[in-house]
């Protein structure tokens, strides 16, 4: 809802990739106000948005999925973005809606980000099929880790520049021009891995609709923790291929996650491993057997893994792994969000900015909180089953 | 008589290719340790069953390829075409774009009805190109969405439309620790539906084939291609031509009909498994010699102990002495040691096959009491060797071998069902909890029936 970012893209090296008729901009932005993004710009641009969506959809032989990419803390991405979710659900009910949402980190400088995030969460709960939460702190930590290795100059740690998960070698832009570019590149790699099996051949393909099918056991519980490995490839070819197993171990280490959470000490509902490159089913099985004992799975899905093998690795690597976990470890993130929200809301701070927007009622805030609380409660109930033994459900008995 | 193969989904198509390739390669093994005339009769019989001729002389597989996304079919078609030895029919495939999302309900309730006409037309066209149809061989996995759901749908339609032809479903049982999280649901839905509409279920477990690759074939980094090739070898050993029992001079005409007649005497018992011996990597084959007594002894023990391969056979297991009362009530959920059979078929190929002594398989103690061994056991043979094996034996068995895996599968699916996890993914495409309960009921019945078999 402001022109700067879109204009830059249109003047940049990727200008020919984007259809200049397929964009909508305004002038003043949403002022970091969810209500402005959702209610004002939502109603203002609804027709235009629908028209452009329909046009894009017409070009598809078979439309399977929408990727909605936005931040939670601002006004446009958060407000208009979640407004769009509802539009998509009504207009294209059969098409999946995958949301990559960047959650505000602790040092977020937008004061109203807890409000925006909370209001957006309700929409994500109700209208998204699958959400991949990301936070800037994790992305930043990954960058720091890479910088450490690149600059350490230790023997045997020369990193292949093309292989950095933050690298844009192989893309069109030559240098990272802005501070967030390297961090965003990581998210771009996430989306690439997610769609790799749909774009390339492999011995065990996986489509996007399979992600939703396998990783969302109950409609509300559709938040997935993602982790990417490797972050870089060492140039030294003498390093033996123990690297392959190391890649699997890394996927379950916090250093590689795109969100701050602790899945190892929480409960797994489901887990997917999306493997690219020269990796075979025996490698996959060996590593699942190896890593499984340390992980806690919910009682009704003790052995549930979704796996896929795509033959083509990402640029600069011989293999890579994206792990997606539906795990109760997202609960603390949501609880913190609720905390920060309540701190502001109790004092009614900045509330008037929202309430003065046409169509915005105070009840919206209460509803958003209760929606999030219900979600947290579901995670609580699952966590409570964690240390309990697997219940013995009596089977149907058959008369002989 | 000819067999029309229907390949469904990624698994079905990847395996189908390997099967046709194995069959064709075997026919090209000349002269197969037998006379030239013998070999030619063998080749002709195989070709009639599985291939048809095209103008430029390249044999065309009698197959229909179905998948709900294009990548695998394209690969399969081009792999076959590139080989220059055989190929698939140009218009023999049906393809969509969006896949089935590992969702049985989507495959069965959405894709099925939507594409019924196109798929059945394709099959009809292939059937018309057969002089005489023995039946259908349907290759599918249970774990995914297309093979499982659409496979169940297609089998049902085949039963409606070709009620006098036989259908055998080659089913791939997924790895126990997942390939797909909802595989247990997809599996029970598939098995229960196929039990009603198919004539026989030939089952291969990924876990078992994987072990064969690791222990028998000594493959270090096992790929799906490796699994599929082992499987294709086993199937080739079963389906390649053999002689009629009565020592007649022509190859059997109706492989499917014969298989059904010998192995599925009762519709309650349709699950068949295959054991194959020897099975090893080519490197070792050159240094090994085999005798019929040795091979048959191992094969018999594999049957009795429920082993899925040669290595690690439990020689302690013995059949119960006939005449003596069974040791305590056999409970389904206990560890079953001795594997009781309903019917067995042994297929022998290669050198000195006429000297092979299969008396050990006629022991009544191996079988359930309601069939005489003379009806329960049959043997087919041919002096023509299979692939690179001077002697090879296959055992197709209708026995308790699959009870334990089935029991475990039902248990896990039931556990998940009790929590209602993932059910919304199925009900959104028109299924109901009732459908699940029906499937569970049918399969519990199958488990109980097989479990209660005793001498």
Interface residues (C-beta under 8 A of the other chain):
Chain A: X61 X62 X64 X201 X203 X204 X205 X207 X209 X210 X212 X213 X214 X215 X216 X217 X218 X219 X269 X270 X272 X280 X281 X282 X283 X285 X288 X289 X292 X299 X300 X301 X302 X303 X304 X305 X306 X307 X309 X390 X393 X395 X396 X397 X398 X400
Chain B: X10 X14 X69 X71 X72 X75 X96 X97 X98 X99 X101 X102 X103 X145 X175 X176 X177 X178 X179 X180 X181 X182 X210 X213 X214 X219 X220 X221 X222 X223 X224 X225 X227 X410 X411 X412 X414 X415 X416 X418 X419 X420 X421 X422 X424 X425 X440 X441 X444 X445 X447 X448 X449 X452
